[in-house]
Amino acid sequence: MLEKYQASLDDRKKFTALVKDLFPDQAKNVNLLLMAYNMGIAQDIQSASHINNAFAFRYVKQLMDDFGMSRVNADWIVSVWCSCYGRKVLGKVCDISVQKQGSGPAIQGETSSSGKSYGDLFTYERSPRGNGLAVTGFRGDKNKTIIFQNRSGNTPVVEISDNSFSNSPTEEAILTEGIIYIGKNAFSGCEKLHQVVLPISVEEIEDSAFKNCSNLRSVSLPMTLKTIGSDAFKGTGLKTINIPKSVLWLGDGIVSDCQLLDSANLPDNIVKIPDRMFENCMNLKKVELHEKLEEIGERAFYGCSSMNFLIIPDSVKKIGLDAFANMDKQFIIQCSFGSYAEEYARKYKIKYQLV
């Protein structure tokens, strides 16, 4: 990849987008690659005459000291950049080989000697929802990328506390395995937040957790997630959302005001589309409703002006007030003869088509 797209290395936005597109299912490795890239390792390799241990270890040390990265991960990603890009692509003299799994570090040096533990930069309180700690803030200067630790000393960290990072300049939030809860308004108003990595351990995303994170374009919800609170992703830049089948409860307005949202997937164990679910999602064009759906909440599709039609299954027995208000004039409900949807369409003078 580094050889084929070498020209993109000089354009940070282009390179970041390229790496994410090429490796969509490797969020951890992508993040490691980009963290070293954002430190300027590619440019330093280009100008280096000899890539030796001293050159490489300063990057390992910085990743450990400033970002709390483990020695194994720091060693691996720096050795990849040095060997794959420095030696193989640029033909530089390079003493570093890629770290092999199960072997010792490819880059030798002392462990972090700054006297500063990344975990000590976080502030904590006792979690009211779990047996462990909740993160309440971060005192580090380098807060664009925050890697949330899963332990503080011998105590597990299980939660991101309510309001803890709201309106902060954080651009990337990486949660490590073991964190279970994301509190109310935890990241609300983080306008620069564009990447969130959620571990499989996350079970609850509370109300307004990512509300108005306008640059958040995508999020991969873990397959063990159980609840998503009201307005959790309201006003974000999400283009699609896939609700895992593990989710047992959805709050109101989860993706309301997401003006870039064009598709959504709901599992068949969700029997109600909550109130305001897609309200003012102006770009939403199509949502497939499953045959087990029983209810569509109030204002669920209000203002979805790009939607031309919606097929409503016979299983739906209740539709809330203004569920389809302020739609495009050509909007049509497609439903069966004698169904509740037909009755609703006739009552509120909505165009419908029998199928």
Rosetta blueprint (number, residue, H / E / L):
1 M L
2 L L
3 E L
4 K L
5 Y L
6 Q H
7 A H
8 S H
9 L H
10 D H
11 D L
12 R H
13 K H
14 K H
15 F H
16 T H
17 A H
18 L H
19 V H
20 K H
21 D H
22 L H
23 F L
24 P L
25 D L
26 Q L
27 A H
28 K H
29 N H
30 V H
31 N H
32 L H
33 L H
34 L H
35 M H
36 A H
37 Y H
38 N H
39 M L
40 G L
41 I H
42 A H
43 Q H
44 D H
45 I H
46 Q H
47 S H
48 A L
49 S L
50 H E
51 I E
52 N L
53 N H
54 A H
55 F H
56 A H
57 F H
58 R H
59 Y H
60 V H
61 K H
62 Q H
63 L H
64 M H
65 D H
66 D H
67 F H
68 G L
69 M L
70 S L
71 R H
72 V H
73 N H
74 A H
75 D H
76 W H
77 I H
78 V H
79 S H
80 V H
81 W H
82 C H
83 S H
84 C H
85 Y H
86 G H
87 R H
88 K H
89 V H
90 L L
91 G L
92 K L
93 V E
94 C E
95 D L
96 I L
97 S L
98 V L
99 Q L
100 K L
101 Q L
102 G L
103 S L
104 G L
105 P L
106 A L
107 I L
108 Q L
109 G L
110 E L
111 T L
112 S L
113 S L
114 S L
115 G L
116 K L
117 S L
118 Y H
119 G H
120 D H
121 L H
122 F E
123 T E
124 Y E
125 E E
126 R E
127 S L
128 P L
129 R L
130 G L
131 N L
132 G L
133 L E
134 A E
135 V E
136 T E
137 G E
138 F E
139 R L
140 G L
141 D L
142 K L
143 N L
144 K L
145 T E
146 I E
147 I E
148 F E
149 Q L
150 N L
151 R E
152 S E
153 G L
154 N L
155 T E
156 P E
157 V E
158 V E
159 E E
160 I E
161 S L
162 D L
163 N L
164 S L
165 F L
166 S L
167 N L
168 S L
169 P L
170 T L
171 E L
172 E E
173 A E
174 I E
175 L E
176 T L
177 E L
178 G L
179 I L
180 I L
181 Y E
182 I E
183 G L
184 K L
185 N L
186 A L
187 F L
188 S L
189 G L
190 C L
191 E L
192 K L
193 L L
194 H L
195 Q E
196 V E
197 V E
198 L L
199 P L
200 I L
201 S L
202 V L
203 E L
204 E E
205 I E
206 E L
207 D L
208 S L
209 A L
210 F L
211 K L
212 N L
213 C L
214 S L
215 N L
216 L L
217 R L
218 S L
219 V L
220 S L
221 L L
222 P L
223 M L
224 T L
225 L L
226 K L
227 T E
228 I E
229 G L
230 S L
231 D L
232 A L
233 F L
234 K L
235 G L
236 T L
237 G L
238 L L
239 K L
240 T E
241 I E
242 N E
243 I L
244 P L
245 K L
246 S L
247 V L
248 L L
249 W E
250 L E
251 G L
252 D L
253 G L
254 I L
255 V L
256 S L
257 D L
258 C L
259 Q L
260 L L
261 L L
262 D L
263 S E
264 A E
265 N E
266 L L
267 P L
268 D L
269 N L
270 I L
271 V L
272 K E
273 I E
274 P L
275 D L
276 R L
277 M L
278 F L
279 E L
280 N L
281 C L
282 M L
283 N L
284 L L
285 K L
286 K E
287 V E
288 E L
289 L L
290 H L
291 E L
292 K L
293 L L
294 E L
295 E E
296 I E
297 G L
298 E L
299 R L
300 A L
301 F L
302 Y L
303 G L
304 C L
305 S L
306 S L
307 M L
308 N L
309 F E
310 L E
311 I E
312 I L
313 P L
314 D L
315 S L
316 V L
317 K L
318 K E
319 I E
320 G L
321 L L
322 D L
323 A L
324 F L
325 A L
326 N L
327 M L
328 D L
329 K L
330 Q L
331 F L
332 I E
333 I E
334 Q E
335 C E
336 S L
337 F L
338 G L
339 S L
340 Y H
341 A H
342 E H
343 E H
344 Y H
345 A H
346 R H
347 K H
348 Y L
349 K L
350 I L
351 K L
352 Y E
353 Q E
354 L E
355 V L
